């Protein structure tokens, strides 16, 4: 028996989350994050934060 199912031993077997339930929740999570990024579209901030190199300070 896997350690993941031990966490839900107090539930009846018919009510325990199945692997397909966890996969579906993960897929909906990815879909939700993708939709949020599409609606907000922070691409300028992402580019400035992660892709552009900071200008060297001249002294």
C-alpha positions, 0 to 999 in steps of 0.5 A: 500500500502506498503512503499516499493512500494511508493519508486517507485511511479514515475515509471509506474506500468509495469516497477516497480520492482516486489517482484520476481525481488528483490528475483532474485537479492538477489539470484544472490548476494548470488551466486556471493558472494559464487563464489567469496569465492570459487575462493579466498578461504580465509579459513586460514585467516578466521580460524585464524581471527575468530576461533583460540583463541589468545595466552595469552601474557606471562610477 
